[in-house]
Amino acid sequence: CRWHHERYDGKGYPDGLKGDDIPISAQVVALADVYDALVSDRVYKKAYSHEIIGPLGQGVGVCEGIAKSVKVLCDALGIWCVIALCGNCPEKGIKYRHTWNIVKIGGQYYHLDATFDNTLGAGAQIRYDYFNLCDKSVFRDHQPLIAPAPECTDAQHFYYREKKLSFTKVEDVYKRALQTAKKGKTFTFHWRGGYLTREVFGELLEQISAAGRERGKSARV
């Protein structure tokens, strides 16, 4: 309770804690407090517009509302964040503009597209494929920005690499699949061991299936 008004940039109160010095429990309470403030009428303000309430309150929304929600939450926590906007491309079948976020963490800028991750998730599964990406990675399937934005050049701190779920060797996929099968969890990983050809894909599937068999389970891909 004492630290749920601290901010990631150190400008909160009462003790001016910064970054990971803020206990994770206090960060969770801070998010809950911000969420409640956003979607509720209070004596000093009305609830935020429906564009933000949709993603936060009902779990649905278009990319613009989701990007605005991410920015509001980051602003409340003291994490530098802007909204990025790219153009459409009718000749490629892309009818609409798309919106996501750029955040600044540890002095580096990264792309964060919660909308794309939402479309990849299935049921209760949460995906982080578009979490802390560099320019090169995000613009593989995003159109160029239509307004200037900071360059995102750091390719070493995307989510799966930070969580040691980015692999270059098939045997490492097998080892982690064994651990995941033992825990009975979903195994989502990133492959950066060269082109994902049909042959490589088949080998990865076989290693995952073998790990499941060793644990007495059947892998479902």
N, C-alpha and C positions, 0 to 999 in steps of 0.2 A: 504493500500500500504506500509506503513512504516514497518509493522511487518511480511511480507510474506517471509522473510528470517530467521525468528526465527525457532528454532528447538525444538522438544518435550523434548529433553534431556538438554535444556538450553544452548547449545553450538552455537546457531545462533547469528544473529546480527540484528539491532544495539543495542538492549537493553538487550539481554540475557534472554528474557522471557522463562519460562519453563512450560510444561504441559498445564493445563487448563487456565493458565494466558495468553496464546496466544489467542486472540479473534478468535471465530469460523470463522468469515469472512476472516481473514488472513490465517487460515489453509486451507480454500477452495481455496483461490487464490494461495497458495503455491502448492497445489496439481495440480491445473491447469497449473502452470508454469512448474512443474516437468514433467507433461504429455507432454506438448508441446516440452520440451527439449528432451524427450526420442524418440518421433516419428518424429522429424524434423531434417533435416540437418542444422547445424549452422557453422559459419565460423571457429570454433575451433574444430569441431568434426562431424562425420557422425552419422546418426540415429542408434539407437541400433539394434541388430540383429533381424531377423524376429521372433524369438522365443518369444520376448517380444512385438514386434509391433503387432503380431497377436491378443493377448488378449487386448492390450491397444488401438490399432488403429481400428481393425475390429470387436472386441468383440467375437473373436473365438480363441481357442487354446487348446492344451493338458495340462495336469496337470503340466508338467515341465515348460512350458512357463508361465502359470498362477502363479505358485509359485515364479518364477524369477521376474515377474512383481510386486508381492506383496512385495518381498524383496527390489527391487529397490525403490519403493515408500516409504517403511518404512525407508530405509537408508537415503533417501533425507529429511525425516521429523525428523530424529534423534530417531526413534523407533528401539530398538534392535530387530533383526530378523535374523533367519537362515532358511535354506531349509532342510526339513526332507525327508528322502527317506526310503521306506519300500520295502521288497522283494515281489516276486510273490509267488503263491501257486497253482500250476497246479492241485493238487489233490482236491482242493476246487473250481476249475474252475476259479481261478484268474490267468490270463495269464501274466499280465504285472505288473511291479513295479509301485508304486504310489508316488507322490511327493506333499508335502504341506509345511506349515511353522510353526515355533515355534517363538513366540514373547515374549518379556519381558515388562511387564507393572506394574508399582508400586512395583517393586522388585520381582514379581512372573512371572513364565513362563507358557505360555498357547499354546495349539495347535490351529491353524487357517487353515482350509481347504476350500479355496474359490472355488476350483473345485467341491467338493461335494455340496456346497451350490448352485452353478450355476445349477447343474443338478436338484435340488429340486425346483428352482424357475420356475414359469410359467408366460410367458409374461413379464409384467412390475414388477411383484412381486419379491422382493428381500428376500432371506431367510438367516438366521443366525444360523442355527442348529449346525454348526461346527465352531462357533466363540467363542474363549476363553474357550476351553475344557481342562479338566485334562486328565492324562494318562488313567485312568479307563474308562472314557467316550469315548475317541477317539478310543481306541483299542478294543471296542466292534465290530467294523466293519472295522478296519484297521489292516493290518499285522504288525508284529514287525519290528522295525527299523533295518536297516542293518549297521548303523554307530552310534556311541555314540551321545547322545543328552541330554540336561538338563532335569531333571525330572519335570513333570508338576503335582503338587500335589494339587493345589487350585481348589476345585470344587464349590466354592461359587460365582464365578463372571462370569459365562457364560452369554451370551447375554440375554436370556429370563428371567433369574433371575434379572439381572441388570435393565431390563425394566419392572419388576413386571408382567411378563407374564408367570411365572412358578407357577403352582397351585397344591395344595394338597387336596383341597376341591371342590366338585362339585358345591356348592353354589357360590364359588368365580368365577368359570368359567361362571356361569349364570350372575353374576353382571357385569363382564367385557364384556360379550357378549351383554348385554343391551347397554353399552356405545358405543361399536363398531357399533351396529346396528343403533344407533341414528346418528352416524357420517357417516354411509354408507361405512365403510372401511372393508378390509379383516381382519379376526380375526385369527391370527396364534399364538399358545401358546404351552407351554411345560407342560406335565402332569408328576408329581412325587408323586402322591398320592397312590402309590402301583402299582401292576401289572395292565396293561391295558388289562383286560379280555374283552370278548365279551359283558358281562353284563355292565361293567364299561363304555365301549365305547358307548354302546347304551344309557346309562343314560346321558353321556356327549352330545351326539347328540340331545337328547330330550330337554335338558336344553338350548342348543344353538337355537334349533327351537322355543322353548317357548319364548326366548328373542326376536327373530325375530317377532313372532306373536304379542307380546306386543307392538312392535314398528310399527306394521302394515306392516311388511316385511316378505318375505319368505327366510329362510336360505338355501343356496346352498353349500353343502359340497362336 
